[in-house]
Amino acid sequence: MDEEIRLLKDGQVIGQSYTIERFLGEGAFAEVYRVRHRFLGRQAMKVFKATGMSIEEIEQMLQEAVLLSQIHHRNIIQVFDANIAETSKGLCGYFTMEYLAGGSLDHHWKSFGLKLMPVENAVDIVRQASRGIAVGHSEKPPIVHRDIKPQNMLIGYDAGGMRVCVSDFGLAKRANPMTLMVSAKGTRVFKAPETFKDYQKDSCMGDVWALGCTLYLLLTDRFPFGDPGQASLVDDFNFDQPLIPPSQLNIQVDPGLDQIVCRCLAIHPKNRYPSAIQLLADLEKWKPVEPGSISPAKMVITETNKDALGPVSSPNQSEARGMVEKALKLARRADRLSEAADLMEEAFNKWPDLREEYEWQVTLWRRGVMTVAMPPDRNASNK
């Protein structure tokens, strides 16, 4: 996106506290920037595009920030501040939240290129996302996210290791206390079958369906129903086709995981997990099986396809290695460990093999622990 048409410009100061560092991306309703708070360091700022609104209307748009401020969990993005700022197009509402340098799950998944994501990683990601969604589902009445998808899950590292955060609660809504239903919103390819027949039939079970779609995609590089190349055209006709168990597309998937995924994607909502709470219970029980202990299933001929959610940028090993070297140099100073960790996480998306090599260092840096390591030998890494 050209800087001339953005709402905010690099270097611009908002509210005397936030300096715009760079543009991160945009959706239909908002732009997101990386900012630096004068005292609290890096954060992300979501700025709503709507202009010409009254203060009351802007405050209504900030209800997402209000809702997020009421839900506190490690796997839900944390909100810090909300206000109104002068932009290139007039007054706009914004809120700030924690910044996760690894970016979206979409980018993380695509970084594996032609390789499938390891099964254990895929399960851990959806398990963590389910922990966050389960907090909303446990509210009375429950909070339904309505737009769960890889683009709305953020990946980062903290002192405990890889951390998944569910974000973008702009469509989230408390269910009707009598019916426990909400109107259907969100991305068609992640919506449950019942919402195509009655747009008032979204629910916690709809969120479970979206979590199941996400897990299926991570395990197989395919959507469970429909042609990934025409994801926007998905309708209730697609659900007439039988679901191919993920184990037939990925031999590393065991029967227990097959059962979890297939229950998430049951066509009739009554056969699905009632909420993320019950799904989480089964994901917590699941354990990876020993290599070689899975009986080979009849495999369906398929090709990996990371284009299902849009174009894939080419992995860049040399650029990633350069970022690693810079991160290792930054990490020699205690006051720059956070910046070093951010840079290393960005490098992981350029070349995913770096995760196995440097993930332990990022975790220590997030704890404030300096590590002694020399920049890697490029020639040795390519042998």
N, C-alpha and C positions, 0 to 999 in steps of 0.2 A: 504494500500500500504506500503510495507516494506521501511524503511528509507534508506536502502542500495541502492535501485534503484530509489529513487527520485532525481530530479534535484537539490534540495536544502536540507540542513539538519537543524534541530532545532538548534538555537543558532548561525547559520551562519550570518555574517554581509555582507550586500550588499550595495555597493556604499558609505560606511562610515556612512550611515544614517539609514538603515533598518535592524533590527534584526528579523530573522525568529523565530516566536513563535511556530506555529504548522501548519501541513498540513491540508487543509480543504477538498480537493477533486480534481478530475481531469475529463477532457473530452477527446475527441479524439485528440485535438490539443494542450491542455495546462493543466498545473497544477496550483492550486490556494492555496495560503498560507495566514495565518494570520501573519502580521508583525507589528512591533512597530517602528515608526519613532522616532528618538531621540528627536525631538522637538514637533511633531504634534500628537503623540499617535498612537493608533491602526488604521491600514488600511488593505486592502486586496491586495495581489500581484498576478497577473496572469502572469505566465511564459510559454512561448511557447516552445513546445517540439522539434521543428525542429532544427537540428544542422547541422554544416558543411555548413552554408549559408554565403554568402557575406554580408557585412554591408548593401548594397543596398537591398538585399533580406529580411534581418531582418527588415529594415525600412518599407518595403512593408507590412510585417506581422503586423506591429504596426498601420496600417491604422484604425483599430477598435478604438484605443485610440485617434487618430486624429479626427475621426468622432464624438466620444463621447464628446470630448473637445469642439465641435462646437454646441452641443445641451445642453442647460441648463434648467433643470426642476426638481422639487422635486421628481418626479416619474421616473426619469431616473438616473441610477447610475452615480455618479460624478467621473471623472478621475483627478488624481493629478499630476502624473509624468509618464514618459516613458523613457526607456533607455535600455542598454545592460549589461548583467551580466555574469560573469564566473560561470558556473555550473559544476556538476559532468560529464557532457557530452560535455562540450565546451561552446562557447559563445551562449547565447540565449537572445532574446528580451523579455522584460517584461514591464508591466505598473502597476501602483498602483491606487487603487480606494477606495472609502469609504467602510468600513466594517460594515455590518449589522448582528448583533449577532443572530437574529432569524433564519438565514439560508434561504433556498429556500422555495417557496410556496409548493413545493412537500413535504417537511418535515412538514411544518405547517399543510397541509391538512391531511397527514397521522397521525398526532398526535391525531386526533379526534377518531381514532380507529374505533369501530363498530358504532359510532354515526355519523350522517350526520352533516356537518358544518352548523351552523345557516344561514338561507337564507340571512339575512341582512349583515352578515360578507362576504358571498360569493360575493354579489353584490358590496359591498364596495371595495373588493380586485380588481375585474375586472374593476370597475369604475376608481380606481386610476391607474391601468395599462393602461387603455384607455387614460387617461390624458397624460401619457408619450408618448404613441405611436402616439397620435394625434399631438404632437409637430413635430414629424418626418414627418407625413402625410401632415402637413401644409407647409412643405418646397416646393420650386419650383426649380426643380422637386421634388416630394415627396421621402422621405427615407422609404423604405420597410424593415421591420425587418427580415422577412422570417423564423424565428425560435422561434416564440412565443409559450411558453409552461410553465407549473409550475416550471420546473427546472431552467428556465431563468427569474424567478421573485423572488426577494428577499424581505423578511419580516423583519421589524425592528420597532423601536419606536423612535420618536423624541418629541420635545416639543408640537407638535400638536396631538400626539397619534400614532396609528398604521400607518405605512408608507410602501407602496409597491413601489419597484423600479424595473423597467425593466432593465435587464442586458444582457450580451453576445450579443453584436452587431457585432460579428465576421462575420456573414453572411449578415448583413445589406448592402443595396445597394441603390443608387439613381436610380430612375426609368428612363427609356428612356423618354426624354422630349416630344417626339412625340406620342409614344404609351402608356406611363405611365405604361409600363410593365417591369418586370425583369425576369431573369431565375429562375426557382424553385430550392430552396435549403431547407434544414431543416429536420425535423422529420416527417416521413410519416403519422403517425396517426393524426397529427395536420395540414396536408396539405389539401387545398381545392380541390374539384373534378376536376376542370379544369386543375390543374397542372399534373394530372395523364395522361391526353390526350395530353397535349402540355407543355413541360417543360419551354417554354418561356412565359407562361401565368400567372406567379405570379404577384401580385399587392397589392395595399392597401386593396382590397377586400379579398385577401388571408389572410392578417393579421387579418381582421375582423372575418373571418372563425375561425382562431386559437383562438382568444379571445372568440368566441362563444363556441368552443370546451372546453376551459378551464372553462368557467362559467357552462356549462352543467355538466362537471365532478365534480365540487365543489358542485353542487346542488343535484346530483344523485348518485355519486360514480360510474358512468358508462361513457363510451365513447358514443357519440351520434350514431355512426355507427360502426359496427364490434364488434368482441369479444375482450374485454380488454386483455384476456389471450394471444391473438395473434395479438397484436397491430402492430407489425412490418410487418404483412402480409396484412395490409389494402391496397386495390386497388380500382379501380373505380367500381368494382362489388358491393362493400358494399353499395354504394350510391343508389342502386336500391331499397333498403328497406326503407319503410316509417319511418320518424323520430317520435319516441315516445315523446310527449311533456313532459317536466320535471315535470309538475304538476301531471302526472300519476305515477311518481316514488317518488315524494316528495309532500305530501299533503299541505305543507306550501308554495308552489309556487303558486302565484296568476296568473290570466289570462294575466295581463299586462306584467309580467315578461316572461310568456310563449311566448308572441308575440315578445319580444325583442330577446330572445334566438333563436326562430325559424327563425326570419329574418336574424340573423347572419349566420345561418346554411342553408339558402336557397341554393338549389343545383345549380340553375342558378345564376351566379354572378350579373346579372342585378337586381335580386330581393333582393340582399343583401344590407346592408349599404355600400355606396360608399367608406367610409373610417372610421377610428376610430373617426373622428370629429363628424359625424352624430350619430354613436353609442353612443358616450359620451353624446350627447344632450339628448337622451332618457334615459340613465342610470341616468343622473342628475335629470330628472323629476320623476323617479320612487320613490315611497314612500312605506315603508312596510305597509301592511294592518293590521287592528286590529285582534287579535287572535279570532278565531271562526267565522270570517266573510267570509271565503273562503268556497264555496260550495264543499263538498267532491266529487272528481272526481273518476272515475272508476280506481282503482289502479292496476298496473301491479305487479304481484308477483316478488319480486326481493330481493336480499341480498346485503348489503353494501359490497363493495370490494375495499379496499384501496391498493390491490396488482396490480391495473391496470398499475401503473408506476414503478413496481418493488417491491421487498420484503419490508415488514413493520417491523420495529424493535418494540419489545414489550415495551409498556409504563412502566415506572419505577417510581412509586410514591415515594418510599423511597429515591431514588437517587435525585429526583427532590426536595423533601423537604429539603434534605441536602444542595443542591445548594441554596435554598431560604434562609436558615439560614445563610449561608456564605455571601450571597448578602446583607442581612439586617445588618450584622456586618460591612461589607465594607462601607455601606452607612452612617455609623456614622461619617465618615471623608469626608469632602467636596471635597478633592482632589482625592477621589476614587469613586465618584458617577457614573462616566462613566463606570468604571469596574464593579460596582455593577449592573448597568442596563444591561450590556452585559451578566453577569452571570444569571440574572433573566430571560432574554429572552431565553437563552439556556434551562433553567428549564421549561419554558412553553412548549417546544417541547417534554420534557420528560413526562409531565403530564398537558394536556391542561386546566383542571379545575382550575389551578392556575391563568390563565389569569384574570378571573372574580375577583379573590381575590386580585391580586397584580398589575394589569395593571395600575391602577391610580398612584401607587408609581413610576413605571418605567417612566411614562410620567413626573412626577415632578422631578425625578432625571435627566432626559434629559434636563430639564430647569435649572438645577443647584440648585434645592430646596431640602434640607435635610428633611426627614420625621422621625417622632418618632414612632417606631413600634418595638415590641418585636418579636422574632422568634415565629412562630405559634405553638400551642400545638398540637402535632401529634395525641394524643389520641382524642382530641376534633374534629380534622378534619376528623377522621374516624368514628365518631358516626353516 
